């Protein structure tokens, strides 16, 4: 009997050790599985990386990452009711596996003509009405089941988006499509700028958001992101027409891919840009030469010339030659014309 008792203890010990020393990969596989599905309401402070959710059990913080399936619900605005399937992450956070939302009502008849505006969603947004802050003021834009949001990861407050919208039979403006950052169509003439990419990028890409760091050069972008500073090559295949001005502090969305030289390369660069409206330009132009000042943005080029600093709007640019981007200190020759808004507008820009 005594021997049987000892044998039983040894067997139990062996089973315990077997569980402790089973392959780590087995535990990781379990950790990646859905452990629960929770229902709740999106809270203020939610970003494209962190979902703040109010549930009946309490408040939760859930990480959003590249593996999160948002195909059924991309709208993460305060007050939105959603369901989230979650898993345990190795960083101690819960991670969202899949997000679902409530069904939306059908949309009214929409005009065929569209306009694209750029701005940020403000805190007054609720249900299916976006309160959208643009340079020209606040807009109310309706979301429909047919709104194309393939160009954005998720929809959160205080982040820059471009919205193509059209008037509906209910007198509201309706969102036709929404993209992160600024789409080429929101930049007006920029979509036709030269130099265009030498050839299309066919490699697999991913989008990163960040701000331009001081060390940025014409061929190498230093991008400060939430995960650290990135070095991204700018080459002949980079589409920079939506993000020409790379001065320190500019906010960018950059699609990147791995190059054969072990660097990340930029497939496209898009900068935050205010919505612009058409102005009439004088037929005559004058040409000025100077260097790019660090406070320049996608909307306004500040050019230091021998005669002083000039402010040139960038909403009517027809061509850019000799360079892909404008960095601080870059010497440019700019043909410009006076607009009906009393500003000088850059028309043709050439590197010197």
C-alpha positions as CSV (number, residue, x, y, z in Angstrom):
1,X,0.0,0.0,0.0
2,X,2.8,2.3,0.9
3,X,4.6,1.6,-2.4
4,X,1.3,2.3,-4.3
5,X,1.0,5.7,-2.5
6,X,4.6,6.7,-3.5
7,X,3.9,5.6,-7.1
8,X,0.8,7.7,-7.2
9,X,2.7,10.8,-6.0
10,X,5.4,10.2,-8.6
11,X,2.8,10.0,-11.4
12,X,1.2,13.2,-10.2
13,X,4.6,14.9,-10.2
14,X,5.3,13.7,-13.7
15,X,2.0,15.1,-15.0
16,X,2.6,18.4,-13.3
17,X,6.1,18.7,-14.8
18,X,4.7,17.7,-18.2
19,X,2.3,20.6,-18.1
20,X,5.0,23.0,-17.0
21,X,7.5,22.1,-19.7
22,X,5.2,21.5,-22.6
23,X,6.3,23.5,-25.7
24,X,5.8,27.3,-25.4
25,X,4.3,27.4,-28.9
26,X,1.3,25.5,-27.5
27,X,0.6,28.2,-24.9
28,X,1.1,30.9,-27.6
29,X,-1.5,29.2,-29.8
30,X,-4.0,29.2,-26.9
31,X,-3.2,32.9,-26.2
32,X,-4.0,33.9,-29.8
33,X,-7.5,32.4,-29.6
34,X,-10.7,34.3,-28.9
35,X,-11.3,34.1,-25.1
36,X,-14.5,36.2,-25.0
37,X,-16.9,38.5,-26.9
38,X,-17.9,41.7,-25.2
39,X,-20.6,44.2,-25.9
40,X,-20.2,47.9,-25.0
41,X,-20.1,51.5,-26.0
42,X,-17.1,53.3,-27.5
43,X,-15.7,55.9,-25.1
44,X,-13.9,59.2,-25.7
45,X,-10.1,58.8,-26.0
46,X,-10.4,55.9,-28.4
47,X,-7.6,56.0,-31.0
48,X,-6.7,53.8,-34.0
49,X,-4.4,51.8,-31.7
50,X,-6.4,51.6,-28.5
51,X,-10.2,51.0,-28.1
52,X,-11.8,52.3,-24.9
53,X,-15.0,50.4,-24.3
54,X,-17.7,50.9,-21.6
55,X,-19.4,47.6,-20.7
56,X,-21.9,46.6,-18.0
57,X,-19.0,45.0,-16.2
58,X,-16.8,48.1,-16.3
59,X,-14.5,50.0,-18.6
60,X,-12.0,48.1,-20.8
61,X,-8.9,49.1,-22.8
62,X,-8.4,46.9,-25.9
63,X,-5.5,47.1,-28.3
64,X,-6.2,47.4,-32.0
65,X,-3.5,46.1,-34.3
66,X,-2.9,45.0,-37.9
67,X,-4.6,41.7,-37.3
68,X,-7.8,43.2,-36.1
69,X,-10.7,42.4,-38.4
70,X,-12.7,45.6,-38.8
71,X,-14.5,44.6,-42.0
72,X,-17.9,44.5,-40.2
73,X,-17.4,47.8,-38.3
74,X,-14.9,50.6,-38.8
75,X,-16.7,53.3,-36.9
76,X,-15.2,53.7,-33.4
77,X,-16.7,57.0,-32.4
78,X,-17.9,57.9,-28.9
79,X,-21.3,56.5,-28.2
80,X,-21.2,53.8,-30.9
81,X,-22.4,50.4,-29.6
82,X,-20.2,47.5,-30.8
83,X,-19.2,43.9,-30.1
84,X,-15.6,42.9,-29.8
85,X,-14.0,39.4,-29.9
86,X,-10.8,39.6,-27.8
87,X,-7.7,37.5,-27.1
88,X,-4.9,37.7,-24.6
89,X,-1.7,39.5,-25.9
90,X,1.8,38.8,-24.8
91,X,2.0,42.5,-23.8
92,X,-0.6,42.0,-21.0
93,X,-3.4,43.8,-23.0
94,X,-6.5,42.3,-24.4
95,X,-6.3,42.5,-28.2
96,X,-9.3,42.9,-30.6
97,X,-9.7,40.0,-32.9
98,X,-12.9,41.1,-34.6
99,X,-15.2,44.1,-34.2
100,X,-18.9,44.1,-35.1
101,X,-21.5,46.9,-35.0
102,X,-25.2,47.5,-35.3
103,X,-26.9,47.5,-38.7
104,X,-27.6,50.9,-40.3
105,X,-30.7,52.1,-42.0
106,X,-30.8,52.3,-45.8
107,X,-29.6,55.5,-47.4
108,X,-31.6,58.0,-49.5
109,X,-31.0,58.9,-53.1
110,X,-27.6,60.6,-53.6
111,X,-26.4,63.1,-56.2
112,X,-23.9,61.8,-58.7
113,X,-21.5,64.8,-58.3
114,X,-19.1,64.6,-55.4
115,X,-16.7,66.9,-53.6
116,X,-13.8,65.9,-51.3
117,X,-13.2,67.6,-48.0
118,X,-10.4,67.1,-45.4
119,X,-10.7,67.6,-41.7
120,X,-11.2,66.0,-38.3
121,X,-14.2,64.4,-36.6
122,X,-15.2,66.3,-33.5
123,X,-16.7,65.2,-30.2
124,X,-20.3,66.1,-31.2
125,X,-20.5,63.2,-33.6
126,X,-23.1,60.6,-32.7
127,X,-24.9,57.7,-34.4
128,X,-24.5,58.1,-38.1
129,X,-23.9,61.9,-38.3
130,X,-20.3,63.0,-38.5
131,X,-19.5,66.5,-37.2
132,X,-16.5,67.3,-39.4
133,X,-14.2,70.2,-38.7
134,X,-12.7,71.7,-41.9
135,X,-10.7,74.8,-42.6
136,X,-14.0,76.4,-43.8
137,X,-16.0,75.4,-40.8
138,X,-18.0,72.5,-39.3
139,X,-19.9,70.1,-41.6
140,X,-22.5,67.5,-40.9
141,X,-22.0,64.4,-43.0
142,X,-24.1,61.2,-42.9
143,X,-22.7,57.7,-42.9
144,X,-24.5,55.1,-45.0
145,X,-24.3,51.3,-45.2
146,X,-22.8,51.9,-48.7
147,X,-20.0,54.3,-47.5
148,X,-16.7,52.9,-48.8
149,X,-14.2,52.9,-45.9
150,X,-11.7,50.5,-47.5
151,X,-9.2,53.4,-47.4
152,X,-9.2,53.8,-43.6
153,X,-8.3,51.5,-40.8
154,X,-11.0,52.7,-38.3
155,X,-12.9,55.9,-37.8
156,X,-12.0,57.7,-34.6
157,X,-12.3,61.3,-33.3
158,X,-9.5,63.9,-33.7
159,X,-7.8,62.1,-36.6
160,X,-7.5,63.6,-40.1
161,X,-9.6,62.1,-42.9
162,X,-10.6,62.9,-46.5
163,X,-14.3,62.4,-47.2
164,X,-15.7,62.3,-50.7
165,X,-19.3,63.4,-50.2
166,X,-22.5,64.3,-52.1
167,X,-25.9,65.8,-51.4
168,X,-28.7,63.4,-50.6
169,X,-32.5,63.7,-51.1
170,X,-32.8,64.3,-47.3
171,X,-30.7,67.5,-47.7
172,X,-27.7,66.0,-45.8
173,X,-24.3,65.6,-47.3
174,X,-23.5,61.9,-47.4
175,X,-20.1,60.2,-47.2
176,X,-19.4,58.3,-50.4
177,X,-15.9,57.2,-49.3
178,X,-13.5,57.9,-46.5
179,X,-9.7,57.6,-46.4
180,X,-7.0,58.1,-43.8
181,X,-5.1,61.3,-44.1
182,X,-5.6,63.2,-47.4
183,X,-6.4,61.6,-50.7
184,X,-5.0,62.8,-53.9
185,X,-8.4,64.1,-55.0
186,X,-8.5,66.3,-51.9
187,X,-5.4,68.1,-53.1
188,X,-6.8,69.4,-56.4
189,X,-4.2,69.9,-59.0
190,X,-1.6,67.9,-57.0
191,X,-3.0,64.7,-58.5
192,X,-1.6,65.7,-61.9
193,X,1.8,66.9,-60.7
194,X,5.1,65.8,-62.1
195,X,7.2,63.9,-61.5
196,X,4.8,61.1,-61.2
197,X,6.1,57.7,-59.9
198,X,8.5,56.1,-62.4
199,X,6.6,52.8,-62.0
200,X,3.8,51.4,-59.8
201,X,4.8,49.6,-56.6
202,X,3.7,46.0,-56.7
203,X,5.2,44.9,-53.4
204,X,3.1,44.3,-50.3
205,X,2.7,47.6,-48.4
206,X,1.6,48.8,-44.9
207,X,0.6,52.2,-43.7
208,X,2.3,54.1,-40.9
209,X,1.4,57.5,-39.3
210,X,3.9,59.9,-37.8
211,X,5.6,63.3,-38.0
212,X,8.6,64.4,-39.9
213,X,11.8,64.5,-37.9
214,X,14.5,67.2,-38.2
215,X,17.1,64.9,-39.9
216,X,14.8,64.3,-43.0
217,X,16.5,64.7,-46.4
218,X,15.2,64.7,-49.9
219,X,15.9,61.0,-50.3
220,X,15.5,59.8,-46.7
221,X,12.5,60.5,-44.5
222,X,12.9,60.3,-40.7
223,X,9.5,59.6,-39.4
224,X,8.7,59.8,-35.7
225,X,5.9,57.3,-34.8
226,X,4.4,55.9,-31.7
227,X,6.7,52.9,-32.0
228,X,9.9,55.0,-32.5
229,X,11.7,56.7,-35.3
230,X,11.7,55.1,-38.8
231,X,14.0,55.7,-41.7
232,X,12.2,55.5,-45.0
233,X,13.8,55.8,-48.5
234,X,12.2,58.2,-51.0
235,X,13.0,57.0,-54.6
236,X,11.8,57.3,-58.2
237,X,8.8,55.1,-57.5
238,X,7.5,57.1,-54.5
239,X,4.2,58.9,-55.1
240,X,4.8,62.1,-53.2
241,X,2.2,64.2,-54.9
242,X,-0.1,64.1,-51.8
243,X,2.8,65.0,-49.5
244,X,5.3,67.4,-51.0
245,X,6.4,69.4,-48.0
246,X,8.5,67.4,-45.5
247,X,9.4,70.1,-43.0
248,X,9.8,69.1,-39.2
249,X,6.6,68.4,-37.4
250,X,4.4,67.7,-40.5
251,X,2.0,64.9,-40.0
252,X,2.1,62.1,-42.6
253,X,0.6,58.9,-43.6
254,X,3.2,56.8,-45.5
255,X,2.7,53.4,-47.2
256,X,5.9,51.5,-47.0
257,X,7.4,48.3,-48.3
258,X,10.7,46.4,-47.8
259,X,13.4,47.2,-50.4
260,X,16.1,44.9,-51.6
261,X,18.7,47.2,-49.9
262,X,17.2,46.3,-46.4
263,X,15.6,49.8,-46.1
264,X,11.9,50.5,-45.9
265,X,10.9,52.5,-49.0
266,X,7.9,54.8,-49.4
267,X,5.3,53.8,-52.0
268,X,3.3,56.9,-51.2
269,X,3.3,59.9,-48.9
270,X,0.2,61.8,-47.9
271,X,0.2,64.9,-45.6
272,X,-2.6,66.5,-43.6
273,X,-4.0,69.3,-45.7
274,X,-6.8,71.7,-45.1
275,X,-9.7,71.7,-47.6
276,X,-9.3,74.3,-50.3
277,X,-11.7,76.2,-52.5
278,X,-11.2,77.4,-56.1
279,X,-9.9,81.0,-56.6
280,X,-9.4,82.9,-59.8
281,X,-5.8,83.6,-60.7
282,X,-4.3,86.5,-62.7
283,X,-3.2,85.4,-66.2
284,X,0.3,86.9,-65.6
285,X,2.9,85.2,-63.4
286,X,6.1,86.3,-61.8
287,X,9.0,84.0,-60.9
288,X,10.8,84.2,-57.5
289,X,13.7,82.1,-56.2
290,X,14.4,81.3,-52.6
291,X,14.7,78.5,-49.9
292,X,12.0,76.6,-48.1
293,X,11.4,77.8,-44.6
294,X,10.8,75.1,-41.9
295,X,7.2,76.4,-41.0
296,X,6.0,75.5,-44.6
297,X,3.0,73.2,-44.8
298,X,1.1,71.4,-47.6
299,X,-1.2,74.4,-47.7
300,X,1.4,77.2,-47.6
301,X,5.0,77.5,-48.8
302,X,7.1,80.0,-46.9
303,X,9.9,81.0,-49.2
304,X,13.0,83.0,-47.9
305,X,14.1,85.2,-50.8
306,X,16.7,88.1,-50.9
307,X,13.8,90.5,-50.7
308,X,12.2,88.9,-47.7
309,X,9.9,86.0,-46.8
310,X,7.0,85.2,-49.2
311,X,3.8,83.3,-48.4
312,X,2.7,81.2,-51.4
313,X,-0.4,79.1,-51.4
314,X,0.0,75.6,-52.8
315,X,-3.6,74.9,-53.9
316,X,-3.1,75.8,-57.6
317,X,0.2,74.0,-58.4
318,X,0.3,72.6,-61.9
319,X,3.8,71.1,-62.0
320,X,6.8,70.3,-59.8
321,X,10.1,69.5,-61.6
322,X,13.5,68.4,-60.4
323,X,12.6,67.1,-57.0
324,X,10.2,64.7,-55.2
325,X,9.7,66.7,-52.0
326,X,10.5,70.0,-50.4
327,X,12.6,69.9,-47.3
328,X,13.8,72.8,-45.1
329,X,16.5,74.8,-46.9
330,X,15.7,73.4,-50.3
331,X,16.2,76.1,-53.1
332,X,13.3,76.5,-55.4
333,X,12.2,78.7,-58.3
334,X,8.5,79.4,-58.2
335,X,6.3,80.9,-60.9
336,X,3.4,82.4,-59.0
337,X,0.2,84.4,-59.7
338,X,-2.0,86.6,-57.5
339,X,-5.4,85.1,-56.6
340,X,-8.8,86.6,-56.0
341,X,-8.2,85.9,-52.3
342,X,-5.3,88.5,-52.4
343,X,-2.7,85.7,-51.8
344,X,0.1,84.7,-54.1
345,X,-0.4,81.2,-55.4
346,X,2.4,78.9,-56.6
347,X,1.7,77.6,-60.2
348,X,5.0,75.9,-61.3
349,X,7.8,74.9,-59.1
350,X,11.3,73.8,-60.1
351,X,14.3,72.7,-58.0
352,X,17.4,74.8,-58.2
